[in-house]
Amino acid sequence: MKKKLIMLVALIYILCLIFCGDGIGKRFLEEKLPELTYSCSKCVHKENDDEHILEDEDTAGSILTYEELAAMENENASAKNNMMSDTDQLASVDEAVKEAGEAQNISKENKPDMPQVDMSFENLIKNYYQVDKTTYIGADELCESNLLGRDMSIERSADGPDILIYHTHSQEGYCDSSNNSQSATVVGIGDRLSELLSDKYGYKVLHHKGQYDVNDRDHAYSNSLPEITKIIKDNPSIKVVIDLHRDGVAETTRLATTIDGKPMAQIMFFNGLCRTAARGAIDSLPNQYLGDNLAFSFQLQLMADEYYPGLARRIYLKGYRYNMHLCPRSLLVEVGAQTNTVEEAYNAMEPLADILDKVLK
C-alpha cells in the first residue's frame, strides 16, 4: 500500500512537471488546443508575458502570402463573426451617420467625397478585410457609423510636426537593397514619403530613424515603445503616427502593380485588435484608439481603391496591439515585400502620400 502511494505521488509530480508552469506538455496543448487550456487562473502571469511576447511577434513573418490569404477559408474568425448579429446594428446606420456628421460638423470644402460602397458586414469582410485566423471582429466594429462616421481630417500645426513616421523594423530591405545603404531599406522609403508629404502637400513631418530591431527583432515593439511615446509627448502637435514596414512573403510572390506607367509595390494597411480568438481581449494591451485606427485605415483603403485601383491589398486584421495605441490616427503600412525592388517601393509613396492627403485635409 505504501509503495503504491509513493508511486502515485511520483506520477502526480511528473505530470505536474509536464503540464504545469512552462512544461512541454502544457505548451503543446496551448498551441494545439488553446480552447482546452485557457482559464482565468492563468490570466495574471500570462498577461505579463503578452507585453513582451505577443506584442513583439514578428509582424511580417507571421503574415501569410496574399495568394494564401485569398484562398483561405477562415473558419475560426468566421465562426466568431457569425455569432454576432448585425441586423440591429445595420438598421440604425443611416441615423447614426447623420448624428455623427452633425456632431462633428465635418467640413467638405476642398475635401474629396468618400467613395460610396456596400457597407454590409458581409461585403466588408469579403472585399476589404482579411481577418487572421487567430482573431475575430464583428459587425459592431465594422459598420458604416464607425468606419465612415469619424472625421479623420486634421488641422495643420503652425510650428510643430503634424505627422510622425518611424520604423519598428528598420532593417527591412528589398530584393536589390545594398547591405550598407539605409536609403535602400524601408527607412529610405520613409524618407521619400516624408519628402512628398512635406514638399508636395505642405505637412510638417518628423521622420524618426531609430533602430529597434538590430540583433533583437523579436522585441522591436517593446524596444521602440518608450522612445516613440517620448517623441509624441515632446511633440504634442503630432496627430498622425505612421509605422512603415515591408512585408515578408513566399519567394514566388510578387506584390506589384503599374500605375501611370510606373512599377509600384502594393501596400497593405494593418490593424491590431488587442484580442485573440482563443483568449479574448488582452487586458494588458489596451488600445483606446482602436475605433479611430480602424476608421483611418478603412478611409485610406477606400481612397486607394477609388483613385489607384490595384495599389492596396486588403486590410489585415490581427490580434495584439503593435504600438497603435499612442495616437487616434495610428497607421501600420506594409510597403511591398522582400521580392519587390527599391524602385517599386519608392514609387508607391506617391499614391500613398496622395491618399493620406485626401483623408487628412
Secondary structure, 3 states (H helix, E strand, C coil): CHHHHHHHHHHHHHHHHHHCCCCHHHHHHHHHCHHHHCCHHHHHHHHHHHHHCCCCCCHHHHCCCHHHHHHCCCHHHHHHHHCCCCHHHHHCHHHHHHHHHHHHCCCCCCCCCCCCCCCCHHHHHHHCEEECCCCCCCCCCCCHHHHCCCCCCCCCCCCCCCEEEECCCCCCECCCCCCCCHHHEHHHHHHHHHHHHHHHCCCCEEECCCCCCCCCHHHHHHHHHHHHHHHHHHCCCCCEEEEEEEECCCCCCCCEEEECCEEEECEEEEEECCEECCCEECCCCCCCCHHHHHHHHHHHHHHHHHHCCCCECCEEEECCCCCCCCCCEEEEEEEEECCCCHHHHHHHHHHHHHHHHHHHC
